[in-house]
Amino acid sequence: MKMKETYFELPVYSCNQKEFEKHVTEKAEKVMANVTDCDNGFWQEQLADEIEINLIPVRFNELVGCIEVCVAGSQLSADYWYTDKKRIVIGSKSKGTIRLVGKVIECHYTYSKLSSSEIFEDFRSALEYRVSDHPRLKNRFIDYFVFDRCGPFIDWRRILGL
């Protein structure tokens, strides 16, 4: 049997960029609530500065886990790495240690007659279904961008030895 090889890593974030912007804006408005608005534009300027100071890209700062898409023989699987934190707070500096938690899904294609693109679509939809039902992943933002962009062009039949 072939060794397990990782083909893709799907980052798991605490939230998406729009949710993070909303969180930062609400936090800034709370900070500015005690500042008197003199109708000279100063308050709006200070609010904008407060938002700008705290607004960072989610991509590098809200990572809480990863899903590895792996191949072992004629099996496609997704391993799940996640933070050891019990409660994830958006914007928190401490995300904990990311550790291997287990499998999200395993799909066996031993006798499959599916084409490479059909294998990709089958696995992608099964993965998304499992993630949407997973207690720790369902409310998180999974970045499928690279997987969706490259996955359809991979010869999955050859990789799986079909």
C-alpha contacts under 8 A as a table, 3 or more apart, distances in Angstrom:
res1	aa1	res2	aa2	distance
1	M	72	A	7.45
1	M	73	G	5.86
2	K	72	A	5.68
2	K	73	G	5.12
3	M	72	A	5.85
3	M	73	G	7.50
4	K	70	C	6.31
4	K	71	V	5.48
4	K	72	A	4.37
4	K	73	G	7.64
5	E	70	C	5.31
5	E	71	V	5.27
5	E	72	A	6.52
6	T	9	E	7.60
6	T	68	E	6.33
6	T	69	V	5.79
6	T	70	C	4.26
6	T	71	V	6.50
7	Y	68	E	7.47
7	Y	69	V	5.72
7	Y	70	C	5.69
7	Y	71	V	7.29
8	F	68	E	5.75
8	F	69	V	5.01
8	F	70	C	7.22
8	F	147	F	6.63
9	E	66	C	6.38
9	E	67	I	5.63
9	E	68	E	4.50
9	E	69	V	6.22
10	L	66	C	5.50
10	L	67	I	4.93
10	L	68	E	6.28
10	L	69	V	7.77
10	L	142	I	6.57
10	L	143	D	5.68
10	L	144	Y	6.05
10	L	146	V	7.97
10	L	147	F	7.38
11	P	63	L	6.90
11	P	65	G	6.21
11	P	66	C	4.50
11	P	67	I	6.44
11	P	142	I	5.98
11	P	143	D	5.50
11	P	144	Y	7.96
12	V	63	L	5.89
12	V	64	V	5.80
12	V	65	G	4.77
12	V	66	C	5.09
12	V	67	I	7.17
12	V	137	L	7.98
12	V	140	R	6.63
12	V	141	F	5.79
12	V	142	I	4.66
12	V	143	D	6.47
13	Y	16	N	6.92
13	Y	58	V	7.32
13	Y	59	R	7.41
13	Y	62	E	5.26
13	Y	63	L	4.41
13	Y	64	V	5.36
13	Y	65	G	6.80
13	Y	140	R	5.96
13	Y	141	F	5.11
13	Y	142	I	6.40
13	Y	143	D	7.82
14	S	62	E	5.52
14	S	63	L	6.42
14	S	64	V	6.06
14	S	88	I	7.07
14	S	89	V	7.83
14	S	90	I	6.32
14	S	140	R	5.30
14	S	141	F	6.35
15	C	19	E	6.06
15	C	20	F	6.41
15	C	58	V	7.53
15	C	62	E	7.17
15	C	90	I	7.24
15	C	139	N	7.89
15	C	140	R	5.58
15	C	141	F	5.18
16	N	19	E	5.47
16	N	20	F	6.31
16	N	58	V	6.71
16	N	140	R	7.92
16	N	141	F	5.58
17	Q	20	F	5.04
17	Q	21	E	6.14
17	Q	57	P	7.04
17	Q	58	V	5.62
18	K	21	E	5.07
18	K	22	K	6.24
19	E	22	K	5.09
19	E	23	H	6.21
20	F	23	H	4.98
20	F	24	V	6.17
20	F	58	V	7.14
20	F	90	I	7.16
20	F	91	G	7.65
21	E	24	V	5.13
21	E	25	T	6.05
21	E	55	L	6.74
22	K	25	T	5.12
22	K	26	E	6.15
23	H	26	E	5.26
23	H	27	K	6.18
23	H	90	I	7.66
24	V	27	K	5.08
24	V	28	A	6.10
24	V	51	I	6.20
24	V	54	N	6.56
24	V	55	L	6.49
25	T	28	A	5.09
25	T	29	E	6.12
25	T	51	I	5.91
26	E	29	E	5.12
26	E	30	K	6.23
27	K	30	K	5.11
27	K	31	V	6.38
28	A	31	V	5.04
28	A	32	M	6.15
28	A	47	L	6.42
28	A	50	E	5.80
28	A	51	I	5.89
29	E	32	M	4.98
29	E	33	A	5.94
29	E	47	L	6.86
30	K	33	A	5.15
30	K	34	N	7.99
31	V	34	N	6.95
32	M	35	V	5.26
32	M	43	W	7.84
32	M	46	Q	7.95
32	M	47	L	6.58
33	A	36	T	7.85
35	V	43	W	7.36
36	T	43	W	7.39
37	D	40	N	7.78
37	D	42	F	7.44
37	D	43	W	5.39
38	C	41	G	7.52
38	C	42	F	7.35
38	C	43	W	7.28
39	D	42	F	7.46
39	D	43	W	7.63
40	N	43	W	7.64
41	G	44	Q	5.43
41	G	45	E	6.18
42	F	45	E	5.04
42	F	46	Q	6.10
43	W	46	Q	5.13
43	W	47	L	6.14
44	Q	47	L	5.02
44	Q	48	A	6.13
45	E	48	A	5.14
45	E	49	D	6.20
46	Q	49	D	5.00
46	Q	50	E	6.12
47	L	50	E	5.06
47	L	51	I	6.26
48	A	51	I	5.16
48	A	52	E	6.11
49	D	52	E	5.03
49	D	53	I	6.12
50	E	53	I	5.30
50	E	54	N	6.56
51	I	54	N	5.41
51	I	55	L	5.84
52	E	55	L	5.18
56	I	61	N	7.21
57	P	60	F	6.15
57	P	61	N	6.46
58	V	61	N	5.13
58	V	62	E	5.04
58	V	63	L	7.45
59	R	62	E	6.45
59	R	63	L	6.84
60	F	63	L	6.46
62	E	90	I	7.22
62	E	91	G	7.06
62	E	95	K	7.91
63	L	95	K	7.74
64	V	82	Y	5.97
64	V	83	T	5.43
64	V	95	K	6.35
64	V	98	I	7.00
65	G	80	Y	7.59
65	G	81	W	5.22
65	G	82	Y	4.06
65	G	83	T	5.92
65	G	98	I	6.14
66	C	80	Y	6.14
66	C	81	W	5.03
66	C	82	Y	6.42
67	I	78	A	6.10
67	I	79	D	5.56
67	I	80	Y	4.72
67	I	81	W	6.13
68	E	78	A	5.29
68	E	79	D	5.05
68	E	80	Y	6.53
68	E	81	W	7.90
69	V	76	L	7.11
69	V	77	S	5.80
69	V	78	A	4.54
69	V	79	D	6.66
70	C	76	L	5.78
70	C	77	S	5.21
70	C	78	A	6.02
70	C	79	D	7.44
71	V	74	S	7.18
71	V	75	Q	5.74
71	V	76	L	4.76
71	V	77	S	6.38
71	V	159	I	7.73
71	V	160	L	7.07
72	A	75	Q	5.30
72	A	76	L	6.65
72	A	77	S	7.95
72	A	160	L	7.63
73	G	160	L	5.78
73	G	161	G	6.90
74	S	108	H	6.13
74	S	109	Y	5.45
74	S	110	T	5.24
74	S	160	L	4.37
74	S	161	G	6.20
74	S	162	L	7.24
75	Q	106	E	6.80
75	Q	107	C	5.63
75	Q	108	H	4.46
75	Q	109	Y	5.93
75	Q	110	T	7.32
75	Q	160	L	6.78
76	L	106	E	5.86
76	L	107	C	5.23
76	L	108	H	6.50
76	L	109	Y	7.81
76	L	123	F	7.60
76	L	160	L	7.94
77	S	103	K	7.34
77	S	104	V	7.56
77	S	105	I	5.50
77	S	106	E	4.21
77	S	107	C	6.11
78	A	103	K	5.84
78	A	104	V	5.42
78	A	105	I	5.39
78	A	106	E	6.60
78	A	127	L	7.67
79	D	100	L	7.56
79	D	101	V	7.75
79	D	102	G	5.71
79	D	103	K	4.37
79	D	104	V	5.82
79	D	105	I	7.49
80	Y	100	L	6.08
80	Y	101	V	5.62
80	Y	102	G	5.32
80	Y	103	K	5.56
80	Y	104	V	6.04
81	W	98	I	6.19
81	W	99	R	5.23
81	W	100	L	4.25
81	W	101	V	5.37
81	W	102	G	7.22
82	Y	97	T	7.96
82	Y	98	I	4.95
82	Y	99	R	5.55
82	Y	100	L	6.53
82	Y	101	V	6.43
83	T	95	K	6.61
83	T	96	G	5.57
83	T	97	T	5.28
83	T	98	I	4.13
83	T	99	R	6.25
84	D	96	G	5.75
84	D	97	T	5.70
84	D	98	I	6.26
84	D	99	R	6.96
85	K	88	I	6.49
85	K	95	K	6.72
85	K	96	G	5.48
85	K	97	T	7.63
88	I	92	S	7.78
88	I	95	K	7.24
89	V	92	S	5.46
92	S	95	K	6.89
103	K	106	E	7.42
104	V	127	L	7.47
104	V	130	R	6.69
104	V	131	V	7.25
105	I	126	A	7.80
105	I	127	L	6.54
105	I	130	R	7.02
107	C	123	F	7.00
109	Y	112	S	4.94
109	Y	160	L	7.60
110	T	162	L	7.08
111	Y	162	L	7.60
112	S	162	L	7.59
114	L	117	S	7.98
114	L	118	E	5.59
114	L	119	I	5.91
115	S	118	E	5.06
115	S	119	I	6.13
115	S	157	R	6.97
116	S	119	I	5.09
116	S	120	F	6.27
116	S	152	P	7.55
116	S	154	I	7.17
116	S	155	D	5.53
116	S	156	W	4.83
116	S	157	R	5.40
117	S	120	F	5.06
117	S	121	E	6.21
117	S	152	P	5.39
117	S	153	F	7.46
117	S	154	I	7.98
117	S	156	W	7.68
118	E	121	E	5.03
118	E	122	D	5.94
119	I	122	D	5.08
119	I	123	F	6.07
119	I	156	W	6.86
119	I	157	R	7.90
120	F	123	F	5.27
120	F	124	R	5.90
120	F	151	G	6.45
120	F	152	P	6.16
120	F	156	W	7.23
121	E	124	R	5.06
121	E	125	S	6.02
121	E	152	P	7.86
122	D	125	S	5.45
122	D	126	A	6.15
123	F	126	A	5.08
123	F	127	L	5.95
124	R	127	L	5.12
124	R	128	E	6.15
125	S	128	E	5.12
125	S	129	Y	6.12
126	A	129	Y	5.14
126	A	130	R	6.23
127	L	130	R	5.17
127	L	131	V	6.11
128	E	131	V	5.11
128	E	132	S	6.08
129	Y	132	S	5.22
129	Y	133	D	6.41
130	R	133	D	5.19
130	R	134	H	6.07
131	V	134	H	5.04
131	V	137	L	5.77
131	V	138	K	5.73
132	S	137	L	6.93
132	S	138	K	4.49
132	S	139	N	7.90
133	D	137	L	7.83
133	D	138	K	5.97
134	H	137	L	5.32
134	H	138	K	5.44
135	P	138	K	5.94
136	R	139	N	7.14
136	R	140	R	7.69
137	L	140	R	5.25
137	L	141	F	7.95
143	D	146	V	7.79
144	Y	147	F	5.25
144	Y	148	D	5.80
145	F	148	D	5.33
145	F	149	R	6.06
146	V	149	R	5.00
146	V	150	C	5.99
146	V	151	G	7.83
147	F	150	C	5.47
147	F	151	G	5.20
148	D	151	G	5.53
148	D	152	P	7.01
149	R	152	P	7.09
150	C	153	F	5.65
150	C	154	I	6.87
151	G	154	I	5.50
155	D	158	R	5.59
155	D	159	I	6.47
156	W	159	I	5.02
156	W	160	L	5.96
157	R	160	L	5.21
157	R	161	G	6.05
157	R	162	L	5.07
158	R	161	G	4.95
158	R	162	L	6.00
159	I	162	L	7.81
